[in-house]
Amino acid sequence: MKWDICDPSVQYLLHLGDDALILGHRLSEWCGHGPVLEEDIALSNIALDLVGLARQYYQLAAERVGGGCTEDDLAYWRSDREFRNHVLVEQPNGDFADTMARQLFFDAFHYLQLEALQNSGDAQVAAIARKALKETTYHAEHSADWVVRLGDGTEESRRRMAAALERFLPFTAELFTPAEVDRVAFERGWGPDVASLKGPWDHLVLEVLQKATLERPEVPHKLLRGKSGIHSESLGFLLAEMQSLPRAYPDATW
């Protein structure tokens, strides 16, 4: 893109915003397809929460980039190699159990991340985190409740939930593997040492799995670098859809 987004504080804001935007877009794909009406509305509301959070990060990043840069520029005019989200959040929804496994793993991490970001040395990031933590607490409760319901439900729901956990657990190692964007943020006091969140995350996830009478799968972790701009092919397809309208009509106004 034409804007210079290499400033470390901008890169960290993009990392935080990209996670929220990409996962919000993924959840928006459930609109009209939820298993029950109430859940259709719940997933849509969570998607809106995440997109709203992404806007806050992007607005702050655009302000720091300057030169007339806007949140729309950052969302719609970057290539997949310029996105800094975790590979976990870009994975397709699959069935409902797949989505809940992905949500359980990310929601637990996001809750701990925001809890730490409340004490960020970047006062504007800290303010965003304090507000977002309230919504993310609900998100984490929502995904945990569904994992328990599916795991301790019927034979079929249990089978699907167990299979979903096995599919998505390998993507979680990246959450706690510091990339350059994490290291710089920690050194400058903007964000937590993500490796330190692994223990609390294990505790939160294991607590849910025990209630669901499910075992934690023993699966090898994937070596992923989404935070460094190396993504799965899923992100390219997602961005092609998400960015198609503004790229087709770049001069359009709302």
N, C-alpha and C positions, 0 to 999 in steps of 0.2 A: 504494500500500500504506500501511498505518497507521504504518509505521516511518519515521523521518527518516533518509534515506540520502544526504543532500546533502553530508555532510562530504567534503572532497576525498580524503582517504586511503581512505575507504570506496568512493568512486566509482572510484578506481584499482584497488582490490582487486576490485570488481565487474567492471570491464573485463577484468582478467586472468582472473578466474574464468569470466566469460561465454564468452570464447573457448574455454576448455577444456570447459565443459559442453556448449555447442551443438555443437562438433565431435565431442565424445565421443558425444552422442546420435545425430548423423548416422552415425557409424561403427557404432554399435550396430545400425543398421537393416540392416547386412550380415549379422548373425548368422543362420546358416541359409541364406544366399544367396551365400556366397563361391564363386569359380570352382573352387576345390579345397578339400578339407577343411583342409589346413594353413593356407591363407590365411584361411579362415573363422575359425579359431582366432586367427590373428595379428591380424586386424582387431578381433576381440572384445577381445583383450588390450590393444590400443592404446586402444580405447574406454574400457576400465576404468582405464587409466593416466590418461587425460584427465579422467574423472569424478572420480577420486581427487584429482587436482590441483585441480580446481574446488572440491571439498570443503574443501581446506586454505585456499584463498583465502576461501571463504564463511564458514568457521568464524572466521577472523580478522576478517573484516568484521562478522559478527554480534556478536562480542565487543566491537568498537569502537562499534557501534550501541547496544548495551546494551538495557535494558528487557525482557529476555527474548527478544529476537530470536534466531532460530536459522538454521542453514544452509538448512533446508527452507523457511523463510519467504522467503528470498532467491531460492531456485530456483523455487518454485512459486507465489508470490503477487505477482510483479511482472508488469506488462504488457509488451508488446513495446517500447513507447516507453521503458521503464525499463531495457532491456537495452543493454549497451555493447559488444557483440562486433562484430568486423569482419564486413561483409556476406559476405565470401568464405566463412567457415566455416558459414554457414547455408544455402548453396546445396545443392540436392538432389544425391544421389549420382550420378545418371545411370548410365552403364555403368562398368565397372571402370577403364577408361582415364580417365574423367572424375574418378573418386575419386582416382586416383593423381596426376593433374595438380593437383587441389586440395591434396592432401597434400604434394606436392613444394613448392609455393609457400608453403604455411603452415609446414611443418616447417622449411624453411630460415630463415624469419623467426623462428619460435619458438625455434629453437636460438640465434640471435644475440641475441634478446631476453633469454632466460634467462641467457646468458653475461654480458650486461651487468648483469642484475638481481642477480647474485652479489655485486656491489659496491654494491647499493642502500644508501642511508642509512637505510632502514627495515630494521632487523636481522631482523625476522621475515620480511619478504619475501625478503631475501637468503638466509635459511636454507631457505625453500621452494624458491627457484630452484636452489640448489646440489644439492638432492636431485632435483629434476625434470629437471635437465640430463642426468643419466645416462640416464633413460628417453627423453628427447627426442632424444638422439644416436642411439638405436636407431630411433626413428620416422623420423628423417631418412634414415638408411641404408636403411631398408625401402622408403620411397617412391622414393628415388633408384634403387635396384636394379630396381624394377618399371618405372620409366620407361625405363631402359636396356633391359630385356628386351623391353618392348613396342615401343619405338622401333626397336630393331635386331633385331626378330623377323621375323614374317611380313609380307607386304604388307598384310594386313587389320589386324594389330595396329599397324603403323606408321601406317596411315591414321587409325585411331581415336585413337591417342596424339597425333598432330599436331593433329587436330580438337579434342581435349580441351584442349590447351595454348592453342589459339586462343580457346576459349570462356572459360577461366578467367583468363588473363593480364590482361584488362581490370579484374578485381576487385582486383588486387594494388596499385594505386596508393594505395589507402586505408591500406595497411600503413605507408607512409612519409610520409603527410600528417598532420602533427600536429593533433589535435583539442584541445579545451580540457583534457580529461582527461590527454592526453600532455604538454601545455605545463606544466600545474601540477606534474605528477609530476617533470618534468625540472628545473623551477625549484627545487623543494624537495629534489632529490637522491634521489628515490625510484626513478626510472626513467630510461632512456636517452632521448636525442634520437632519435626514431624515424627522422628524415630521414637521420641519420648511418649507419643500418643499410642504406641502399639499395645503396651500393657493394659491401660484403661480400656482400649477398644476390645481387646480379647475378652476382658471381664464382661463388658456390656453384651457382646455377641453371645458368649457362652451362657450367660444368664437367660437370654431369650431362647436359645436352643434347648436348654434344660427344661424350660417350661413347655416347649413344643415337643418334648420327648424325642428330640432328634440328636444324632451324633454329628460332631464337627467332622467334615470329610478330611481324609488324609490325601491331599493332592499336591503335586508340585506347583510352585508359584511361577508365574510368567515374568520374564524380565522385560519391563515396559518402560517407555520413555515419552509418554504423552506430554509430561510437563516440559520436555525439551523439544516438543513439536513433532515427534515421531508417533503417528497414530495408526489405528486399524483402518481398513477400507471403509468401515461403517461411518466414520466421521465425514468422509468425502461425499457419500450419498446424502447424509443428513444436511450438510452445508449446501449442497446443490439445491435441495428443496427449500431450505430456510432462506437462502439468499437469492432465490430466483427472481422474485418480484422486484426488489430494489435494483437488481442488476439489469433487469429487462427495461425498467422505467426509472433510470437514475435521476431524472429531473422532476419526478412526481412529488407532490406535497399532499399531506393529509388535510 
